[in-house]
Amino acid sequence: MGVLQVIKKSGLTLKLEKCKIKCDKVSYLGHSIDAEGISSNKELKDTILGISEPENKDQLRSFLGMSEYYSKFVNDYTNKTKHMRKLMKKIKKYIWSVECKCEFEQMKTTINGAPTLGMFDCKAKTIISVDASKISLCGLLIGAATGQGVGDNSIRIKSPKRC
C-alpha cells in the first residue's frame, strides 16, 4: 500500500500547495532526507560554520542549542562539549579556555563533515554499539550490511543530588 493510500484510508487530508510529490530530496526541520538517508541541512551547517567564538553565556547557549540539534550526527557529543557545557553552570564565571576553543572548533568541523544516517531496515541485521563514561551514555545503531549508522543518541549523566 502506497503512502497516499494510507493517508486516504486514515481519513487524513492534505493541502496540495504544501505537498511535494515524486521528489528525490526533501528538506524537513533542518534535515535533508533522500534515498541515501538523513543528513544535516547544508544551509544550517553553513550557519554553524559562520558562528564566531561565544563571548558570553547567552551566545554559548545559542551555539550549544544549534550543535545539540545535530548531535545525532556527532559520535560522543556529550564528551566532546563537556568544557563548554561546564561554562553554563550558574556558579561558573565565563572564562573561555583553550579547551573550550578546541571543542568549539572541533564541533563546527565535525558538524560540517557529518555523515549521512542510513534508513533503518527492520529486516536487516543491526549492530548496537554502546559506550559509557562517568558523565555520559551513548548508543549507535549500525546497519550490519552497510556499516552505515542509522541512529545515534547520547545523554549526559547529571550530578547526583545530595540530601
C-alpha positions as CSV (number, residue, x, y, z in Angstrom):
1,M,0.0,0.0,0.0
2,G,1.4,3.4,-1.0
3,V,1.8,6.4,1.2
4,L,-1.1,8.3,-0.4
5,Q,-3.4,5.2,0.0
6,V,-2.5,5.0,3.7
7,I,-3.2,8.7,4.2
8,K,-6.6,8.4,2.4
9,K,-7.5,5.2,4.4
10,S,-6.7,7.0,7.6
11,G,-9.0,9.9,6.8
12,L,-6.3,12.5,6.7
13,T,-6.4,15.4,4.2
14,L,-3.5,17.2,2.6
15,K,-3.2,20.7,1.2
16,L,-1.9,20.2,-2.3
17,E,0.1,23.5,-2.3
18,K,2.1,22.2,0.7
19,C,2.8,18.8,-0.8
20,K,5.9,17.7,-2.7
21,I,5.3,14.6,-4.7
22,K,7.9,12.5,-6.5
23,C,10.9,14.4,-5.1
24,D,14.4,12.9,-4.9
25,K,15.2,15.0,-1.8
26,V,13.2,16.8,0.8
27,S,14.3,19.3,3.4
28,Y,12.5,19.0,6.7
29,L,13.2,20.5,10.1
30,G,16.8,21.2,9.3
31,H,17.5,17.8,7.8
32,S,17.8,16.7,4.2
33,I,16.1,13.3,3.5
34,D,16.8,11.3,0.4
35,A,17.3,7.7,-0.7
36,E,20.7,7.6,0.9
37,G,19.3,8.6,4.3
38,I,19.1,11.6,6.6
39,S,21.8,14.3,6.7
40,S,22.2,17.7,8.2
41,N,20.9,20.6,6.1
42,K,23.7,22.5,4.2
43,E,22.3,25.9,4.9
44,L,22.2,25.3,8.6
45,K,25.7,23.7,8.6
46,D,26.9,26.9,6.9
47,T,25.3,29.0,9.6
48,I,27.0,27.0,12.3
49,L,30.4,27.3,10.5
50,G,29.9,31.1,10.4
51,I,29.4,31.5,14.1
52,S,32.3,33.2,15.9
53,E,33.6,32.2,19.3
54,P,31.0,32.9,22.0
55,E,31.8,35.9,24.2
56,N,29.2,35.2,26.9
57,K,26.8,32.5,28.2
58,D,23.9,33.6,26.0
59,Q,26.0,33.2,22.8
60,L,27.4,29.9,24.1
61,R,23.9,28.7,24.9
62,S,22.8,29.5,21.4
63,F,25.7,27.6,19.8
64,L,25.2,24.6,22.1
65,G,21.5,24.6,21.2
66,M,22.2,24.5,17.5
67,S,25.0,22.0,17.7
68,E,23.0,19.7,20.0
69,Y,20.2,19.7,17.4
70,Y,22.7,17.9,15.1
71,S,24.2,15.7,17.9
72,K,22.8,12.6,16.3
73,F,25.4,13.0,13.6
74,V,28.3,13.5,16.2
75,N,29.7,10.5,17.9
76,D,30.2,11.1,21.6
77,Y,28.7,14.6,21.5
78,T,28.4,14.9,25.3
79,N,32.1,14.3,26.0
80,K,33.1,16.5,23.0
81,T,31.3,19.5,24.5
82,K,31.9,19.0,28.2
83,H,34.2,22.1,28.8
84,M,31.7,24.4,27.0
85,R,28.8,22.9,29.0
86,K,30.6,23.4,32.3
87,L,30.7,27.2,31.5
88,M,26.9,27.2,31.5
89,K,26.7,26.3,35.2
90,K,25.3,29.2,37.3
91,I,28.3,29.1,39.7
92,K,30.9,29.2,36.9
93,K,32.4,32.5,35.8
94,Y,32.5,32.8,32.0
95,I,36.2,32.2,31.1
96,W,36.7,30.9,27.6
97,S,39.6,28.4,27.9
98,V,41.8,26.7,25.4
99,E,39.8,23.5,25.9
100,C,36.6,25.4,25.1
101,K,38.1,26.9,21.9
102,C,39.3,23.4,20.8
103,E,35.8,21.9,21.5
104,F,34.1,24.8,19.7
105,E,36.3,24.4,16.6
106,Q,36.1,20.6,16.6
107,M,32.3,20.7,16.9
108,K,32.0,23.1,13.9
109,T,34.3,20.9,11.8
110,T,32.5,17.7,12.9
111,I,29.0,19.0,12.1
112,N,30.2,20.3,8.7
113,G,31.6,16.8,7.8
114,A,28.8,14.9,9.5
115,P,27.9,11.6,7.8
116,T,24.5,10.6,6.4
117,L,22.4,8.4,8.7
118,G,21.0,5.5,6.7
119,M,17.4,4.4,6.7
120,F,16.6,1.8,9.3
121,D,15.7,-1.6,7.8
122,C,13.9,-3.7,10.4
123,K,14.6,-6.9,8.2
124,A,18.4,-6.4,8.1
125,K,20.8,-7.3,10.8
126,T,21.7,-4.4,13.1
127,I,24.7,-3.8,15.3
128,I,24.1,-1.9,18.6
129,S,27.2,-0.2,19.8
130,V,27.1,1.4,23.3
131,D,29.6,3.2,25.5
132,A,29.5,4.9,28.9
133,S,31.7,7.2,31.0
134,K,31.3,9.0,34.3
135,I,29.5,11.8,32.6
136,S,27.6,10.3,29.6
137,L,26.0,7.3,27.9
138,C,25.8,6.9,24.2
139,G,24.5,4.3,21.7
140,L,24.6,3.8,18.0
141,L,22.6,1.6,15.7
142,I,24.6,0.4,12.7
143,G,23.3,-1.4,9.7
144,A,25.4,-4.6,9.6
145,A,25.2,-5.0,5.8
146,T,26.2,-1.4,5.0
147,G,28.2,-0.4,8.1
148,Q,26.3,2.9,8.0
149,G,24.9,4.5,11.1
150,V,21.1,4.6,11.3
151,G,20.6,6.2,14.7
152,D,22.7,7.7,17.5
153,N,21.9,9.1,20.9
154,S,24.0,10.5,23.7
155,I,22.9,11.7,27.1
156,R,24.6,13.5,29.9
157,I,24.5,12.0,33.4
158,K,23.6,14.7,35.9
159,S,25.4,15.0,39.2
160,P,23.6,13.1,41.9
161,K,21.6,15.3,44.3
162,R,22.6,15.1,47.9
163,C,20.1,15.2,50.8
